[in-house]
Amino acid sequence: MASSTDSSTTVDDEVRKLYERYRAAESDSERREIALEMGKLDGRRHAEIYAALEDE
């Protein structure tokens, strides 16, 4: 279970950094690219949650 928590923390940190970049972005195209990166991380987080549930 610790590895799942560590992984979640890493994803949370990555999302936080992306959000900070998003807020500082100066153009819509830059915001769009960052939003796509956020979506990929969100998908990864959901995949990890479902994998953990299958292991229970």
mmCIF entry with sequence, helices, sheets and N, C-alpha, C, O atoms, coordinates in Angstrom:
data_MODEL
# 
_entry.id   MODEL 
# 
_entity.id                         1 
_entity.type                       polymer 
_entity.pdbx_number_of_molecules   1 
# 
_entity_poly.entity_id                      1 
_entity_poly.type                           'polypeptide(L)' 
_entity_poly.nstd_linkage                   no 
_entity_poly.nstd_monomer                   no 
_entity_poly.pdbx_seq_one_letter_code       MASSTDSSTTVDDEVRKLYERYRAAESDSERREIALEMGKLDGRRHAEIYAALEDE 
_entity_poly.pdbx_seq_one_letter_code_can   MASSTDSSTTVDDEVRKLYERYRAAESDSERREIALEMGKLDGRRHAEIYAALEDE 
_entity_poly.pdbx_strand_id                 A 
# 
loop_
_entity_poly_seq.entity_id 
_entity_poly_seq.num 
_entity_poly_seq.mon_id 
_entity_poly_seq.hetero 
1 1  MET n 
1 2  ALA n 
1 3  SER n 
1 4  SER n 
1 5  THR n 
1 6  ASP n 
1 7  SER n 
1 8  SER n 
1 9  THR n 
1 10 THR n 
1 11 VAL n 
1 12 ASP n 
1 13 ASP n 
1 14 GLU n 
1 15 VAL n 
1 16 ARG n 
1 17 LYS n 
1 18 LEU n 
1 19 TYR n 
1 20 GLU n 
1 21 ARG n 
1 22 TYR n 
1 23 ARG n 
1 24 ALA n 
1 25 ALA n 
1 26 GLU n 
1 27 SER n 
1 28 ASP n 
1 29 SER n 
1 30 GLU n 
1 31 ARG n 
1 32 ARG n 
1 33 GLU n 
1 34 ILE n 
1 35 ALA n 
1 36 LEU n 
1 37 GLU n 
1 38 MET n 
1 39 GLY n 
1 40 LYS n 
1 41 LEU n 
1 42 ASP n 
1 43 GLY n 
1 44 ARG n 
1 45 ARG n 
1 46 HIS n 
1 47 ALA n 
1 48 GLU n 
1 49 ILE n 
1 50 TYR n 
1 51 ALA n 
1 52 ALA n 
1 53 LEU n 
1 54 GLU n 
1 55 ASP n 
1 56 GLU n 
# 
_struct_asym.id          A 
_struct_asym.entity_id   1 
# 
loop_
_struct_conf.conf_type_id 
_struct_conf.id 
_struct_conf.pdbx_PDB_helix_id 
_struct_conf.beg_label_comp_id 
_struct_conf.beg_label_asym_id 
_struct_conf.beg_label_seq_id 
_struct_conf.pdbx_beg_PDB_ins_code 
_struct_conf.end_label_comp_id 
_struct_conf.end_label_asym_id 
_struct_conf.end_label_seq_id 
_struct_conf.pdbx_end_PDB_ins_code 
_struct_conf.beg_auth_comp_id 
_struct_conf.beg_auth_asym_id 
_struct_conf.beg_auth_seq_id 
_struct_conf.end_auth_comp_id 
_struct_conf.end_auth_asym_id 
_struct_conf.end_auth_seq_id 
_struct_conf.pdbx_PDB_helix_class 
_struct_conf.details 
_struct_conf.pdbx_PDB_helix_length 
HELX_P HELX_P1 AA1 ALA A 2  ? ALA A 24 ? ALA A 2  ALA A 24 1 ? 23 
HELX_P HELX_P2 AA2 ASP A 28 ? ASP A 55 ? ASP A 28 ASP A 55 1 ? 28 
# 
_struct_conf_type.id          HELX_P 
_struct_conf_type.criteria    ? 
_struct_conf_type.reference   ? 
# 
loop_
_atom_site.group_PDB 
_atom_site.id 
_atom_site.type_symbol 
_atom_site.label_atom_id 
_atom_site.label_alt_id 
_atom_site.label_comp_id 
_atom_site.label_asym_id 
_atom_site.label_entity_id 
_atom_site.label_seq_id 
_atom_site.pdbx_PDB_ins_code 
_atom_site.Cartn_x 
_atom_site.Cartn_y 
_atom_site.Cartn_z 
_atom_site.occupancy 
_atom_site.B_iso_or_equiv 
_atom_site.pdbx_formal_charge 
_atom_site.auth_seq_id 
_atom_site.auth_comp_id 
_atom_site.auth_asym_id 
_atom_site.auth_atom_id 
_atom_site.pdbx_PDB_model_num 
ATOM 1   N N  . MET A 1 1  ? 0.821  -1.197 0.000   1.00 0.00 ? 1  MET A N  1 
ATOM 2   C CA . MET A 1 1  ? 0.000  0.000  0.000   1.00 0.00 ? 1  MET A CA 1 
ATOM 3   C C  . MET A 1 1  ? 0.860  1.253  0.000   1.00 0.00 ? 1  MET A C  1 
ATOM 4   O O  . MET A 1 1  ? 0.442  2.281  -0.534  1.00 0.00 ? 1  MET A O  1 
ATOM 5   N N  . ALA A 1 2  ? 2.035  1.195  0.578   1.00 0.00 ? 2  ALA A N  1 
ATOM 6   C CA . ALA A 1 2  ? 2.913  2.371  0.642   1.00 0.00 ? 2  ALA A CA 1 
ATOM 7   C C  . ALA A 1 2  ? 3.296  2.850  -0.753  1.00 0.00 ? 2  ALA A C  1 
ATOM 8   O O  . ALA A 1 2  ? 3.374  4.053  -0.999  1.00 0.00 ? 2  ALA A O  1 
ATOM 9   N N  . SER A 1 3  ? 3.535  1.914  -1.665  1.00 0.00 ? 3  SER A N  1 
ATOM 10  C CA . SER A 1 3  ? 3.917  2.331  -3.016  1.00 0.00 ? 3  SER A CA 1 
ATOM 11  C C  . SER A 1 3  ? 2.779  3.076  -3.694  1.00 0.00 ? 3  SER A C  1 
ATOM 12  O O  . SER A 1 3  ? 3.019  4.015  -4.454  1.00 0.00 ? 3  SER A O  1 
ATOM 13  N N  . SER A 1 4  ? 1.547  2.671  -3.429  1.00 0.00 ? 4  SER A N  1 
ATOM 14  C CA . SER A 1 4  ? 0.405  3.374  -3.987  1.00 0.00 ? 4  SER A CA 1 
ATOM 15  C C  . SER A 1 4  ? 0.342  4.795  -3.450  1.00 0.00 ? 4  SER A C  1 
ATOM 16  O O  . SER A 1 4  ? 0.071  5.735  -4.197  1.00 0.00 ? 4  SER A O  1 
ATOM 17  N N  . THR A 1 5  ? 0.590  4.949  -2.172  1.00 0.00 ? 5  THR A N  1 
ATOM 18  C CA . THR A 1 5  ? 0.586  6.278  -1.561  1.00 0.00 ? 5  THR A CA 1 
ATOM 19  C C  . THR A 1 5  ? 1.716  7.120  -2.125  1.00 0.00 ? 5  THR A C  1 
ATOM 20  O O  . THR A 1 5  ? 1.513  8.292  -2.440  1.00 0.00 ? 5  THR A O  1 
ATOM 21  N N  . ASP A 1 6  ? 2.905  6.541  -2.258  1.00 0.00 ? 6  ASP A N  1 
ATOM 22  C CA . ASP A 1 6  ? 4.039  7.264  -2.828  1.00 0.00 ? 6  ASP A CA 1 
ATOM 23  C C  . ASP A 1 6  ? 3.733  7.701  -4.249  1.00 0.00 ? 6  ASP A C  1 
ATOM 24  O O  . ASP A 1 6  ? 4.047  8.827  -4.635  1.00 0.00 ? 6  ASP A O  1 
ATOM 25  N N  . SER A 1 7  ? 3.131  6.833  -5.019  1.00 0.00 ? 7  SER A N  1 
ATOM 26  C CA . SER A 1 7  ? 2.796  7.134  -6.397  1.00 0.00 ? 7  SER A CA 1 
ATOM 27  C C  . SER A 1 7  ? 1.767  8.265  -6.461  1.00 0.00 ? 7  SER A C  1 
ATOM 28  O O  . SER A 1 7  ? 1.879  9.163  -7.294  1.00 0.00 ? 7  SER A O  1 
ATOM 29  N N  . SER A 1 8  ? 0.768  8.218  -5.580  1.00 0.00 ? 8  SER A N  1 
ATOM 30  C CA . SER A 1 8  ? -0.250 9.266  -5.545  1.00 0.00 ? 8  SER A CA 1 
ATOM 31  C C  . SER A 1 8  ? 0.363  10.602 -5.194  1.00 0.00 ? 8  SER A C  1 
ATOM 32  O O  . SER A 1 8  ? -0.001 11.631 -5.762  1.00 0.00 ? 8  SER A O  1 
ATOM 33  N N  . THR A 1 9  ? 1.295  10.586 -4.257  1.00 0.00 ? 9  THR A N  1 
ATOM 34  C CA . THR A 1 9  ? 1.964  11.823 -3.862  1.00 0.00 ? 9  THR A CA 1 
ATOM 35  C C  . THR A 1 9  ? 2.728  12.410 -5.040  1.00 0.00 ? 9  THR A C  1 
ATOM 36  O O  . THR A 1 9  ? 2.698  13.620 -5.266  1.00 0.00 ? 9  THR A O  1 
ATOM 37  N N  . THR A 1 10 ? 3.406  11.558 -5.785  1.00 0.00 ? 10 THR A N  1 
ATOM 38  C CA . THR A 1 10 ? 4.153  12.015 -6.952  1.00 0.00 ? 10 THR A CA 1 
ATOM 39  C C  . THR A 1 10 ? 3.210  12.646 -7.975  1.00 0.00 ? 10 THR A C  1 
ATOM 40  O O  . THR A 1 10 ? 3.502  13.719 -8.504  1.00 0.00 ? 10 THR A O  1 
ATOM 41  N N  . VAL A 1 11 ? 2.093  11.997 -8.256  1.00 0.00 ? 11 VAL A N  1 
ATOM 42  C CA . VAL A 1 11 ? 1.126  12.524 -9.202  1.00 0.00 ? 11 VAL A CA 1 
ATOM 43  C C  . VAL A 1 11 ? 0.569  13.841 -8.684  1.00 0.00 ? 11 VAL A C  1 
ATOM 44  O O  . VAL A 1 11 ? 0.424  14.792 -9.452  1.00 0.00 ? 11 VAL A O  1 
ATOM 45  N N  . ASP A 1 12 ? 0.252  13.912 -7.392  1.00 0.00 ? 12 ASP A N  1 
ATOM 46  C CA . ASP A 1 12 ? -0.259 15.157 -6.809  1.00 0.00 ? 12 ASP A CA 1 
ATOM 47  C C  . ASP A 1 12 ? 0.748  16.288 -6.977  1.00 0.00 ? 12 ASP A C  1 
ATOM 48  O O  . ASP A 1 12 ? 0.373  17.415 -7.301  1.00 0.00 ? 12 ASP A O  1 
ATOM 49  N N  . ASP A 1 13 ? 2.010  15.991 -6.759  1.00 0.00 ? 13 ASP A N  1 
ATOM 50  C CA . ASP A 1 13 ? 3.055  17.010 -6.933  1.00 0.00 ? 13 ASP A CA 1 
ATOM 51  C C  . ASP A 1 13 ? 3.138  17.466 -8.383  1.00 0.00 ? 13 ASP A C  1 
ATOM 52  O O  . ASP A 1 13 ? 3.278  18.657 -8.663  1.00 0.00 ? 13 ASP A O  1 
ATOM 53  N N  . GLU A 1 14 ? 3.050  16.513 -9.296  1.00 0.00 ? 14 GLU A N  1 
ATOM 54  C CA . GLU A 1 14 ? 3.101  16.849 -10.720 1.00 0.00 ? 14 GLU A CA 1 
ATOM 55  C C  . GLU A 1 14 ? 1.906  17.716 -11.115 1.00 0.00 ? 14 GLU A C  1 
ATOM 56  O O  . GLU A 1 14 ? 2.058  18.686 -11.857 1.00 0.00 ? 14 GLU A O  1 
ATOM 57  N N  . VAL A 1 15 ? 0.719  17.365 -10.618 1.00 0.00 ? 15 VAL A N  1 
ATOM 58  C CA . VAL A 1 15 ? -0.484 18.147 -10.919 1.00 0.00 ? 15 VAL A CA 1 
ATOM 59  C C  . VAL A 1 15 ? -0.350 19.557 -10.355 1.00 0.00 ? 15 VAL A C  1 
ATOM 60  O O  . VAL A 1 15 ? -0.717 20.530 -11.014 1.00 0.00 ? 15 VAL A O  1 
ATOM 61  N N  . ARG A 1 16 ? 0.163  19.666 -9.162  1.00 0.00 ? 16 ARG A N  1 
ATOM 62  C CA . ARG A 1 16 ? 0.354  20.978 -8.533  1.00 0.00 ? 16 ARG A CA 1 
ATOM 63  C C  . ARG A 1 16 ? 1.284  21.856 -9.380  1.00 0.00 ? 16 ARG A C  1 
ATOM 64  O O  . ARG A 1 16 ? 1.013  23.038 -9.591  1.00 0.00 ? 16 ARG A O  1 
ATOM 65  N N  . LYS A 1 17 ? 2.374  21.269 -9.857  1.00 0.00 ? 17 LYS A N  1 
ATOM 66  C CA . LYS A 1 17 ? 3.315  22.017 -10.694 1.00 0.00 ? 17 LYS A CA 1 
ATOM 67  C C  . LYS A 1 17 ? 2.684  22.434 -12.013 1.00 0.00 ? 17 LYS A C  1 
ATOM 68  O O  . LYS A 1 17 ? 2.876  23.556 -12.482 1.00 0.00 ? 17 LYS A O  1 
ATOM 69  N N  . LEU A 1 18 ? 1.923  21.510 -12.607 1.00 0.00 ? 18 LEU A N  1 
ATOM 70  C CA . LEU A 1 18 ? 1.243  21.842 -13.858 1.00 0.00 ? 18 LEU A CA 1 
ATOM 71  C C  . LEU A 1 18 ? 0.222  22.948 -13.641 1.00 0.00 ? 18 LEU A C  1 
ATOM 72  O O  . LEU A 1 18 ? 0.087  23.834 -14.485 1.00 0.00 ? 18 LEU A O  1 
ATOM 73  N N  . TYR A 1 19 ? -0.498 22.910 -12.528 1.00 0.00 ? 19 TYR A N  1 
ATOM 74  C CA . TYR A 1 19 ? -1.479 23.946 -12.245 1.00 0.00 ? 19 TYR A CA 1 
ATOM 75  C C  . TYR A 1 19 ? -0.799 25.307 -12.090 1.00 0.00 ? 19 TYR A C  1 
ATOM 76  O O  . TYR A 1 19 ? -1.311 26.321 -12.566 1.00 0.00 ? 19 TYR A O  1 
ATOM 77  N N  . GLU A 1 20 ? 0.340  25.321 -11.430 1.00 0.00 ? 20 GLU A N  1 
ATOM 78  C CA . GLU A 1 20 ? 1.088  26.578 -11.282 1.00 0.00 ? 20 GLU A CA 1 
ATOM 79  C C  . GLU A 1 20 ? 1.528  27.099 -12.650 1.00 0.00 ? 20 GLU A C  1 
ATOM 80  O O  . GLU A 1 20 ? 1.455  28.298 -12.919 1.00 0.00 ? 20 GLU A O  1 
ATOM 81  N N  . ARG A 1 21 ? 1.987  26.186 -13.510 1.00 0.00 ? 21 ARG A N  1 
ATOM 82  C CA . ARG A 1 21 ? 2.359  26.582 -14.873 1.00 0.00 ? 21 ARG A CA 1 
ATOM 83  C C  . ARG A 1 21 ? 1.151  27.106 -15.638 1.00 0.00 ? 21 ARG A C  1 
ATOM 84  O O  . ARG A 1 21 ? 1.250  28.084 -16.379 1.00 0.00 ? 21 ARG A O  1 
ATOM 85  N N  . TYR A 1 22 ? 0.006  26.446 -15.451 1.00 0.00 ? 22 TYR A N  1 
ATOM 86  C CA . TYR A 1 22 ? -1.221 26.849 -16.128 1.00 0.00 ? 22 TYR A CA 1 
ATOM 87  C C  . TYR A 1 22 ? -1.605 28.274 -15.738 1.00 0.00 ? 22 TYR A C  1 
ATOM 88  O O  . TYR A 1 22 ? -1.950 29.089 -16.594 1.00 0.00 ? 22 TYR A O  1 
ATOM 89  N N  . ARG A 1 23 ? -1.542 28.564 -14.455 1.00 0.00 ? 23 ARG A N  1 
ATOM 90  C CA . ARG A 1 23 ? -1.900 29.911 -13.970 1.00 0.00 ? 23 ARG A CA 1 
ATOM 91  C C  . ARG A 1 23 ? -0.942 30.970 -14.490 1.00 0.00 ? 23 ARG A C  1 
ATOM 92  O O  . ARG A 1 23 ? -1.337 32.118 -14.697 1.00 0.00 ? 23 ARG A O  1 
ATOM 93  N N  . ALA A 1 24 ? 0.315  30.593 -14.703 1.00 0.00 ? 24 ALA A N  1 
ATOM 94  C CA . ALA A 1 24 ? 1.320  31.546 -15.168 1.00 0.00 ? 24 ALA A CA 1 
ATOM 95  C C  . ALA A 1 24 ? 1.386  31.648 -16.693 1.00 0.00 ? 24 ALA A C  1 
ATOM 96  O O  . ALA A 1 24 ? 2.068  32.519 -17.233 1.00 0.00 ? 24 ALA A O  1 
ATOM 97  N N  . ALA A 1 25 ? 0.675  30.754 -17.379 1.00 0.00 ? 25 ALA A N  1 
ATOM 98  C CA . ALA A 1 25 ? 0.723  30.727 -18.847 1.00 0.00 ? 25 ALA A CA 1 
ATOM 99  C C  . ALA A 1 25 ? 0.244  32.053 -19.423 1.00 0.00 ? 25 ALA A C  1 
ATOM 100 O O  . ALA A 1 25 ? -0.661 32.699 -18.894 1.00 0.00 ? 25 ALA A O  1 
ATOM 101 N N  . GLU A 1 26 ? 0.882  32.434 -20.522 1.00 0.00 ? 26 GLU A N  1 
ATOM 102 C CA . GLU A 1 26 ? 0.564  33.720 -21.139 1.00 0.00 ? 26 GLU A CA 1 
ATOM 103 C C  . GLU A 1 26 ? -0.292 33.603 -22.388 1.00 0.00 ? 26 GLU A C  1 
ATOM 104 O O  . GLU A 1 26 ? -0.760 34.610 -22.919 1.00 0.00 ? 26 GLU A O  1 
ATOM 105 N N  . SER A 1 27 ? -0.498 32.382 -22.860 1.00 0.00 ? 27 SER A N  1 
ATOM 106 C CA . SER A 1 27 ? -1.298 32.230 -24.074 1.00 0.00 ? 27 SER A CA 1 
ATOM 107 C C  . SER A 1 27 ? -2.269 31.057 -23.931 1.00 0.00 ? 27 SER A C  1 
ATOM 108 O O  . SER A 1 27 ? -2.062 30.148 -23.127 1.00 0.00 ? 27 SER A O  1 
ATOM 109 N N  . ASP A 1 28 ? -3.329 31.105 -24.730 1.00 0.00 ? 28 ASP A N  1 
ATOM 110 C CA . ASP A 1 28 ? -4.305 30.020 -24.722 1.00 0.00 ? 28 ASP A CA 1 
ATOM 111 C C  . ASP A 1 28 ? -3.692 28.713 -25.197 1.00 0.00 ? 28 ASP A C  1 
ATOM 112 O O  . ASP A 1 28 ? -4.031 27.647 -24.682 1.00 0.00 ? 28 ASP A O  1 
ATOM 113 N N  . SER A 1 29 ? -2.789 28.782 -26.177 1.00 0.00 ? 29 SER A N  1 
ATOM 114 C CA . SER A 1 29 ? -2.178 27.544 -26.676 1.00 0.00 ? 29 SER A CA 1 
ATOM 115 C C  . SER A 1 29 ? -1.307 26.901 -25.599 1.00 0.00 ? 29 SER A C  1 
ATOM 116 O O  . SER A 1 29 ? -1.266 25.676 -25.487 1.00 0.00 ? 29 SER A O  1 
ATOM 117 N N  . GLU A 1 30 ? -0.615 27.713 -24.811 1.00 0.00 ? 30 GLU A N  1 
ATOM 118 C CA . GLU A 1 30 ? 0.193  27.184 -23.716 1.00 0.00 ? 30 GLU A CA 1 
ATOM 119 C C  . GLU A 1 30 ? -0.710 26.538 -22.656 1.00 0.00 ? 30 GLU A C  1 
ATOM 120 O O  . GLU A 1 30 ? -0.395 25.468 -22.136 1.00 0.00 ? 30 GLU A O  1 
ATOM 121 N N  . ARG A 1 31 ? -1.822 27.190 -22.346 1.00 0.00 ? 31 ARG A N  1 
ATOM 122 C CA . ARG A 1 31 ? -2.773 26.632 -21.373 1.00 0.00 ? 31 ARG A CA 1 
ATOM 123 C C  . ARG A 1 31 ? -3.360 25.309 -21.879 1.00 0.00 ? 31 ARG A C  1 
ATOM 124 O O  . ARG A 1 31 ? -3.545 24.367 -21.108 1.00 0.00 ? 31 ARG A O  1 
ATOM 125 N N  . ARG A 1 32 ? -3.648 25.252 -23.170 1.00 0.00 ? 32 ARG A N  1 
ATOM 126 C CA . ARG A 1 32 ? -4.206 24.032 -23.763 1.00 0.00 ? 32 ARG A CA 1 
ATOM 127 C C  . ARG A 1 32 ? -3.225 22.874 -23.635 1.00 0.00 ? 32 ARG A C  1 
ATOM 128 O O  . ARG A 1 32 ? -3.624 21.765 -23.278 1.00 0.00 ? 32 ARG A O  1 
ATOM 129 N N  . GLU A 1 33 ? -1.949 23.115 -23.921 1.00 0.00 ? 33 GLU A N  1 
ATOM 130 C CA . GLU A 1 33 ? -0.921 22.066 -23.786 1.00 0.00 ? 33 GLU A CA 1 
ATOM 131 C C  . GLU A 1 33 ? -0.807 21.573 -22.347 1.00 0.00 ? 33 GLU A C  1 
ATOM 132 O O  . GLU A 1 33 ? -0.698 20.372 -22.099 1.00 0.00 ? 33 GLU A O  1 
ATOM 133 N N  . ILE A 1 34 ? -0.833 22.495 -21.416 1.00 0.00 ? 34 ILE A N  1 
ATOM 134 C CA . ILE A 1 34 ? -0.734 22.133 -20.003 1.00 0.00 ? 34 ILE A CA 1 
ATOM 135 C C  . ILE A 1 34 ? -1.974 21.350 -19.570 1.00 0.00 ? 34 ILE A C  1 
ATOM 136 O O  . ILE A 1 34 ? -1.866 20.383 -18.816 1.00 0.00 ? 34 ILE A O  1 
ATOM 137 N N  . ALA A 1 35 ? -3.145 21.762 -20.043 1.00 0.00 ? 35 ALA A N  1 
ATOM 138 C CA . ALA A 1 35 ? -4.380 21.046 -19.721 1.00 0.00 ? 35 ALA A CA 1 
ATOM 139 C C  . ALA A 1 35 ? -4.327 19.610 -20.244 1.00 0.00 ? 35 ALA A C  1 
ATOM 140 O O  . ALA A 1 35 ? -4.812 18.694 -19.580 1.00 0.00 ? 35 ALA A O  1 
ATOM 141 N N  . LEU A 1 36 ? -3.745 19.406 -21.421 1.00 0.00 ? 36 LEU A N  1 
ATOM 142 C CA . LEU A 1 36 ? -3.595 18.051 -21.949 1.00 0.00 ? 36 LEU A CA 1 
ATOM 143 C C  . LEU A 1 36 ? -2.680 17.214 -21.066 1.00 0.00 ? 36 LEU A C  1 
ATOM 144 O O  . LEU A 1 36 ? -2.954 16.037 -20.831 1.00 0.00 ? 36 LEU A O  1 
ATOM 145 N N  . GLU A 1 37 ? -1.599 17.807 -20.576 1.00 0.00 ? 37 GLU A N  1 
ATOM 146 C CA . GLU A 1 37 ? -0.704 17.104 -19.658 1.00 0.00 ? 37 GLU A CA 1 
ATOM 147 C C  . GLU A 1 37 ? -1.436 16.740 -18.374 1.00 0.00 ? 37 GLU A C  1 
ATOM 148 O O  . GLU A 1 37 ? -1.248 15.647 -17.838 1.00 0.00 ? 37 GLU A O  1 
ATOM 149 N N  . MET A 1 38 ? -2.277 17.660 -17.875 1.00 0.00 ? 38 MET A N  1 
ATOM 150 C CA . MET A 1 38 ? -3.064 17.383 -16.667 1.00 0.00 ? 38 MET A CA 1 
ATOM 151 C C  . MET A 1 38 ? -3.999 16.201 -16.899 1.00 0.00 ? 38 MET A C  1 
ATOM 152 O O  . MET A 1 38 ? -4.167 15.354 -16.022 1.00 0.00 ? 38 MET A O  1 
ATOM 153 N N  . GLY A 1 39 ? -4.600 16.148 -18.070 1.00 0.00 ? 39 GLY A N  1 
ATOM 154 C CA . GLY A 1 39 ? -5.494 15.043 -18.406 1.00 0.00 ? 39 GLY A CA 1 
ATOM 155 C C  . GLY A 1 39 ? -4.779 13.705 -18.420 1.00 0.00 ? 39 GLY A C  1 
ATOM 156 O O  . GLY A 1 39 ? -5.325 12.702 -17.960 1.00 0.00 ? 39 GLY A O  1 
ATOM 157 N N  . LYS A 1 40 ? -3.566 13.682 -18.942 1.00 0.00 ? 40 LYS A N  1 
ATOM 158 C CA . LYS A 1 40 ? -2.782 12.442 -18.951 1.00 0.00 ? 40 LYS A CA 1 
ATOM 159 C C  . LYS A 1 40 ? -2.480 11.982 -17.537 1.00 0.00 ? 40 LYS A C  1 
ATOM 160 O O  . LYS A 1 40 ? -2.575 10.793 -17.234 1.00 0.00 ? 40 LYS A O  1 
ATOM 161 N N  . LEU A 1 41 ? -2.115 12.925 -16.662 1.00 0.00 ? 41 LEU A N  1 
ATOM 162 C CA . LEU A 1 41 ? -1.841 12.573 -15.272 1.00 0.00 ? 41 LEU A CA 1 
ATOM 163 C C  . LEU A 1 41 ? -3.094 12.068 -14.578 1.00 0.00 ? 41 LEU A C  1 
ATOM 164 O O  . LEU A 1 41 ? -3.031 11.127 -13.787 1.00 0.00 ? 41 LEU A O  1 
ATOM 165 N N  . ASP A 1 42 ? -4.226 12.684 -14.865 1.00 0.00 ? 42 ASP A N  1 
ATOM 166 C CA . ASP A 1 42 ? -5.480 12.258 -14.262 1.00 0.00 ? 42 ASP A CA 1 
ATOM 167 C C  . ASP A 1 42 ? -5.820 10.838 -14.699 1.00 0.00 ? 42 ASP A C  1 
ATOM 168 O O  . ASP A 1 42 ? -6.274 10.027 -13.892 1.00 0.00 ? 42 ASP A O  1 
ATOM 169 N N  . GLY A 1 43 ? -5.602 10.540 -15.970 1.00 0.00 ? 43 GLY A N  1 
ATOM 170 C CA . GLY A 1 43 ? -5.833 9.184  -16.463 1.00 0.00 ? 43 GLY A CA 1 
ATOM 171 C C  . GLY A 1 43 ? -4.923 8.178  -15.779 1.00 0.00 ? 43 GLY A C  1 
ATOM 172 O O  . GLY A 1 43 ? -5.348 7.072  -15.446 1.00 0.00 ? 43 GLY A O  1 
ATOM 173 N N  . ARG A 1 44 ? -3.671 8.562  -15.571 1.00 0.00 ? 44 ARG A N  1 
ATOM 174 C CA . ARG A 1 44 ? -2.722 7.689  -14.885 1.00 0.00 ? 44 ARG A CA 1 
ATOM 175 C C  . ARG A 1 44 ? -3.167 7.436  -13.454 1.00 0.00 ? 44 ARG A C  1 
ATOM 176 O O  . ARG A 1 44 ? -3.076 6.314  -12.955 1.00 0.00 ? 44 ARG A O  1 
ATOM 177 N N  . ARG A 1 45 ? -3.648 8.484  -12.795 1.00 0.00 ? 45 ARG A N  1 
ATOM 178 C CA . ARG A 1 45 ? -4.116 8.341  -11.416 1.00 0.00 ? 45 ARG A CA 1 
ATOM 179 C C  . ARG A 1 45 ? -5.291 7.382  -11.345 1.00 0.00 ? 45 ARG A C  1 
ATOM 180 O O  . ARG A 1 45 ? -5.337 6.527  -10.461 1.00 0.00 ? 45 ARG A O  1 
ATOM 181 N N  . HIS A 1 46 ? -6.246 7.512  -12.267 1.00 0.00 ? 46 HIS A N  1 
ATOM 182 C CA . HIS A 1 46 ? -7.395 6.612  -12.265 1.00 0.00 ? 46 HIS A CA 1 
ATOM 183 C C  . HIS A 1 46 ? -6.972 5.176  -12.539 1.00 0.00 ? 46 HIS A C  1 
ATOM 184 O O  . HIS A 1 46 ? -7.506 4.250  -11.930 1.00 0.00 ? 46 HIS A O  1 
ATOM 185 N N  . ALA A 1 47 ? -6.034 4.980  -13.435 1.00 0.00 ? 47 ALA A N  1 
ATOM 186 C CA . ALA A 1 47 ? -5.551 3.627  -13.731 1.00 0.00 ? 47 ALA A CA 1 
ATOM 187 C C  . ALA A 1 47 ? -4.922 3.004  -12.490 1.00 0.00 ? 47 ALA A C  1 
ATOM 188 O O  . ALA A 1 47 ? -5.112 1.815  -12.232 1.00 0.00 ? 47 ALA A O  1 
ATOM 189 N N  . GLU A 1 48 ? -4.175 3.792  -11.719 1.00 0.00 ? 48 GLU A N  1 
ATOM 190 C CA . GLU A 1 48 ? -3.557 3.282  -10.495 1.00 0.00 ? 48 GLU A CA 1 
ATOM 191 C C  . GLU A 1 48 ? -4.608 2.920  -9.448  1.00 0.00 ? 48 GLU A C  1 
ATOM 192 O O  . GLU A 1 48 ? -4.469 1.922  -8.741  1.00 0.00 ? 48 GLU A O  1 
ATOM 193 N N  . ILE A 1 49 ? -5.650 3.725  -9.354  1.00 0.00 ? 49 ILE A N  1 
ATOM 194 C CA . ILE A 1 49 ? -6.723 3.450  -8.386  1.00 0.00 ? 49 ILE A CA 1 
ATOM 195 C C  . ILE A 1 49 ? -7.419 2.148  -8.751  1.00 0.00 ? 49 ILE A C  1 
ATOM 196 O O  . ILE A 1 49 ? -7.634 1.296  -7.890  1.00 0.00 ? 49 ILE A O  1 
ATOM 197 N N  . TYR A 1 50 ? -7.778 1.987  -10.039 1.00 0.00 ? 50 TYR A N  1 
ATOM 198 C CA . TYR A 1 50 ? -8.456 0.760  -10.456 1.00 0.00 ? 50 TYR A CA 1 
ATOM 199 C C  . TYR A 1 50 ? -7.565 -0.471 -10.277 1.00 0.00 ? 50 TYR A C  1 
ATOM 200 O O  . TYR A 1 50 ? -8.052 -1.538 -9.904  1.00 0.00 ? 50 TYR A O  1 
ATOM 201 N N  . ALA A 1 51 ? -6.285 -0.330 -10.535 1.00 0.00 ? 51 ALA A N  1 
ATOM 202 C CA . ALA A 1 51 ? -5.369 -1.458 -10.336 1.00 0.00 ? 51 ALA A CA 1 
ATOM 203 C C  . ALA A 1 51 ? -5.308 -1.841 -8.865  1.00 0.00 ? 51 ALA A C  1 
ATOM 204 O O  . ALA A 1 51 ? -5.289 -3.025 -8.529  1.00 0.00 ? 51 ALA A O  1 
ATOM 205 N N  . ALA A 1 52 ? -5.276 -0.850 -7.992  1.00 0.00 ? 52 ALA A N  1 
ATOM 206 C CA . ALA A 1 52 ? -5.246 -1.132 -6.544  1.00 0.00 ? 52 ALA A CA 1 
ATOM 207 C C  . ALA A 1 52 ? -6.527 -1.810 -6.089  1.00 0.00 ? 52 ALA A C  1 
ATOM 208 O O  . ALA A 1 52 ? -6.490 -2.697 -5.237  1.00 0.00 ? 52 ALA A O  1 
ATOM 209 N N  . LEU A 1 53 ? -7.652 -1.404 -6.644  1.00 0.00 ? 53 LEU A N  1 
ATOM 210 C CA . LEU A 1 53 ? -8.921 -2.027 -6.279  1.00 0.00 ? 53 LEU A CA 1 
ATOM 211 C C  . LEU A 1 53 ? -8.977 -3.481 -6.734  1.00 0.00 ? 53 LEU A C  1 
ATOM 212 O O  . LEU A 1 53 ? -9.533 -4.327 -6.034  1.00 0.00 ? 53 LEU A O  1 
ATOM 213 N N  . GLU A 1 54 ? -8.412 -3.777 -7.890  1.00 0.00 ? 54 GLU A N  1 
ATOM 214 C CA . GLU A 1 54 ? -8.399 -5.152 -8.377  1.00 0.00 ? 54 GLU A CA 1 
ATOM 215 C C  . GLU A 1 54 ? -7.545 -6.049 -7.500  1.00 0.00 ? 54 GLU A C  1 
ATOM 216 O O  . GLU A 1 54 ? -7.807 -7.247 -7.391  1.00 0.00 ? 54 GLU A O  1 
ATOM 217 N N  . ASP A 1 55 ? -6.524 -5.475 -6.874  1.00 0.00 ? 55 ASP A N  1 
ATOM 218 C CA . ASP A 1 55 ? -5.639 -6.259 -6.023  1.00 0.00 ? 55 ASP A CA 1 
ATOM 219 C C  . ASP A 1 55 ? -6.253 -6.576 -4.659  1.00 0.00 ? 55 ASP A C  1 
ATOM 220 O O  . ASP A 1 55 ? -5.757 -7.446 -3.943  1.00 0.00 ? 55 ASP A O  1 
ATOM 221 N N  . GLU A 1 56 ? -7.316 -5.883 -4.302  1.00 0.00 ? 56 GLU A N  1 
ATOM 222 C CA . GLU A 1 56 ? -7.936 -6.109 -2.983  1.00 0.00 ? 56 GLU A CA 1 
ATOM 223 C C  . GLU A 1 56 ? -8.798 -7.323 -2.963  1.00 0.00 ? 56 GLU A C  1 
ATOM 224 O O  . GLU A 1 56 ? -9.385 -7.646 -1.931  1.00 0.00 ? 56 GLU A O  1 
# 
